[in-house]
């Protein structure tokens, strides 16, 4: 069976957008630098994983009359709709999907986009980006009957990102898979996997993306694109120096921008699509089954 689906899988914060949690905190007048470097940092120093550290601190601030006491689920969605992204996001995904369909529809080749973030999933899902990708995985809070946050529901740590990369590979991306965390561990033959790693383009900016980048690099045919982090350039430099990324590009996704990430993502997608098309032709088939 030909594997005809290509996936662009992305981190979000500092890859596609300025830190989305910082954007949320700014709506409540909270100094994000102090929040991360002082308050959340104390928990990291005490042994908390970074995502758990910031979420626990937000949960504490949401109690009683704290600065986040008015952070309800409807408010989260409202703020999500106003999130700011880097130039060309999310249009880059719809434009590339349209181009792939136009060029390769006869071979059943299609493009999908996914987001795996250590930020707040509900925030990203409510944004224009959430409407442009097939699935968003990330951290989430639990909400009480009044809509206020009352606990931590899900956390996406560094290595947890790889779990969702395998979800994508195996096609476990439907709503019914959301409450099946162990399904990804079930054996599945390589031929049955919906999107093999060699059909994936991964975008990320820093350390939390390294486990996923390593997996994609090991297959030899997938692509990893590092996004330059202007606030923390050493992170992007480390990706290249450590050979985690095939290349690193600025966070500008507009088609007509100088040295645009768009053209490099597009080239990776086209390389994969051409390979799939050639594989189908070699097998003597004019088209492939659609998923």
Order of alpha helices (4+ residues) and beta strands (2+ residues): beta-alpha-alpha-alpha-alpha-alpha-beta-alpha-alpha-beta-beta-alpha-beta-alpha-beta-alpha-beta-alpha
